[in-house]
Amino acid sequence: MQLAVPSRGLPRPSALSRWASAAAPKGMLVMLRIVGSLEGKKLNKKFRKKNRATNVLSFSYGKGAGDIVLCHPVVAREARAQGKSVAAHYAHLVVHGVLHLRGYDHAAKAQAVKMEKREIRLLRRLGFANPYELK
């Protein structure tokens, strides 16, 4: 795991690792990087052509490896707006990112339903509520 922001307010590395492991098959190598708004915006602009920071980006390096970049200011702001704990939102986004590395997508409705069902099941096992039921 790489931190490009102060660790205050972030989930513990052991929690982030547990959440990633819950969604990753045994042996999958996942690097988590937590960044600030500036780096999040640069990466989103470069790879998705969107000139704003986003909550999570996934970069697959083929079968069994990839990077997940989480933008802490965006994650924290979204958690507050959605009435969730920061930990619950991080857990969701880590699981979401790992599923992208595994080939899940949400571009089409059927794919989105499949991915969301998988996220909900994994998060329930980790002790978190359905992330799509906002308070």
C-alpha positions as a printed NumPy array, in Angstrom:
array([[  0.   ,   0.   ,   0.   ],
       [  1.187,   3.527,  -0.785],
       [ -0.018,   6.664,   0.961],
       [  0.388,   9.969,  -0.849],
       [ -1.699,  11.773,   1.801],
       [ -1.425,  12.026,   5.603],
       [ -2.79 ,   8.898,   7.267],
       [ -5.178,  10.813,   9.557],
       [ -8.752,   9.778,   8.815],
       [ -7.788,   6.754,   6.725],
       [ -8.717,   3.177,   7.54 ],
       [ -5.892,   1.081,   8.939],
       [ -3.693,  -0.689,   6.368],
       [ -4.772,  -4.044,   7.818],
       [ -8.436,  -3.177,   7.153],
       [ -7.713,  -2.07 ,   3.578],
       [ -5.805,  -5.296,   2.989],
       [ -8.627,  -7.417,   4.453],
       [-11.194,  -5.705,   2.203],
       [ -9.054,  -6.196,  -0.905],
       [ -8.378,  -9.834,  -0.014],
       [-12.108, -10.505,   0.395],
       [-12.697,  -9.632,  -3.265],
       [ -9.451, -10.96 ,  -4.745],
       [ -8.783, -14.578,  -5.621],
       [ -5.905, -16.207,  -3.761],
       [ -2.573, -15.121,  -5.228],
       [ -3.848, -11.933,  -6.868],
       [ -1.427,  -9.03 ,  -6.403],
       [ -3.165,  -5.724,  -5.669],
       [ -1.412,  -2.444,  -4.91 ],
       [ -3.546,   0.179,  -3.16 ],
       [ -2.49 ,   3.794,  -3.47 ],
       [ -4.306,   6.564,  -1.616],
       [ -3.834,   9.997,  -3.142],
       [ -4.95 ,  13.6  ,  -2.762],
       [ -7.168,  15.604,  -5.094],
       [ -4.405,  16.875,  -7.373],
       [ -3.012,  13.437,  -8.19 ],
       [ -6.522,  11.99 ,  -8.43 ],
       [ -7.467,  14.675, -10.937],
       [ -4.292,  14.17 , -13.007],
       [ -4.805,  10.413, -13.22 ],
       [ -8.494,  10.712, -14.066],
       [ -7.719,  13.262, -16.784],
       [ -4.923,  11.175, -18.263],
       [ -6.703,   7.812, -18.257],
       [-10.407,   8.697, -18.45 ],
       [-10.277,  12.157, -20.06 ],
       [-12.275,  13.646, -17.142],
       [-10.899,  16.839, -15.614],
       [-11.803,  16.108, -11.986],
       [-10.703,  13.797,  -9.223],
       [-12.707,  10.599,  -8.89 ],
       [-13.133,   8.231,  -5.968],
       [-11.452,   5.092,  -7.377],
       [ -9.463,   4.076, -10.439],
       [ -8.406,   0.522, -11.274],
       [ -5.464,  -0.433, -13.477],
       [ -5.233,  -4.099, -14.452],
       [ -1.87 ,  -5.567, -15.426],
       [ -3.267,  -8.792, -16.75 ],
       [ -4.473, -11.875, -14.95 ],
       [ -3.703, -11.673, -11.275],
       [ -2.292,  -8.166, -10.768],
       [ -3.327,  -4.53 , -10.698],
       [ -3.33 ,  -1.179,  -8.971],
       [ -6.223,   0.579,  -7.282],
       [ -5.981,   4.334,  -6.69 ],
       [ -8.326,   5.887,  -4.136],
       [ -8.652,   9.666,  -3.816],
       [ -9.097,  10.342,  -0.106],
       [-10.747,  13.795,  -0.303],
       [-13.351,  12.465,  -2.748],
       [-13.968,   9.29 ,  -0.724],
       [-14.377,  11.269,   2.522],
       [-16.696,  13.841,   0.906],
       [-18.871,  11.133,  -0.669],
       [-19.085,   9.218,   2.624],
       [-20.369,  12.323,   4.411],
       [-22.844,  13.099,   1.607],
       [-24.156,   9.514,   1.625],
       [-24.415,   9.256,   5.413],
       [-21.823,   6.448,   5.592],
       [-18.72 ,   6.025,   7.672],
       [-15.475,   6.656,   5.822],
       [-14.504,   3.04 ,   6.55 ],
       [-17.718,   1.701,   4.968],
       [-17.166,   3.772,   1.832],
       [-13.513,   2.731,   1.574],
       [-14.51 ,  -0.923,   1.984],
       [-17.016,  -0.543,  -0.851],
       [-14.576,   1.203,  -3.169],
       [-11.747,  -1.246,  -2.473],
       [-14.061,  -4.183,  -3.234],
       [-15.376,  -2.324,  -6.307],
       [-11.842,  -1.669,  -7.537],
       [-10.744,  -5.279,  -7.071],
       [-13.803,  -6.504,  -8.959],
       [-12.838,  -4.218, -11.853],
       [ -9.375,  -5.814, -11.817],
       [-11.098,  -9.195, -12.048],
       [-13.012,  -8.103, -15.163],
       [-16.31 ,  -6.974, -13.68 ],
       [-17.797,  -3.852, -15.249],
       [-20.858,  -1.66 , -14.938],
       [-21.067,  -0.113, -18.395],
       [-24.201,  -2.065, -19.306],
       [-27.213,  -2.609, -17.043],
       [-26.831,  -6.402, -16.826],
       [-23.135,  -6.067, -15.979],
       [-23.89 ,  -3.432, -13.349],
       [-26.493,  -5.632, -11.659],
       [-24.063,  -8.566, -11.538],
       [-21.249,  -6.405, -10.148],
       [-23.473,  -4.721,  -7.552],
       [-24.813,  -8.079,  -6.311],
       [-21.256,  -9.332,  -5.876],
       [-20.252,  -6.151,  -4.023],
       [-23.255,  -6.392,  -1.7  ],
       [-22.491, -10.049,  -0.849],
       [-18.815,  -9.373,  -0.179],
       [-19.513,  -6.279,   1.91 ],
       [-22.159,  -8.117,   3.949],
       [-19.552, -10.794,   4.765],
       [-17.218,  -8.007,   5.887],
       [-19.903,  -6.561,   8.172],
       [-21.006,  -3.618,   6.031],
       [-24.476,  -2.623,   4.867],
       [-25.592,  -2.53 ,   1.243],
       [-23.721,   0.494,  -0.183],
       [-26.512,   1.203,  -2.65 ],
       [-29.111,   1.777,   0.067],
       [-28.409,   5.352,   1.077],
       [-29.62 ,   6.765,   4.355]])
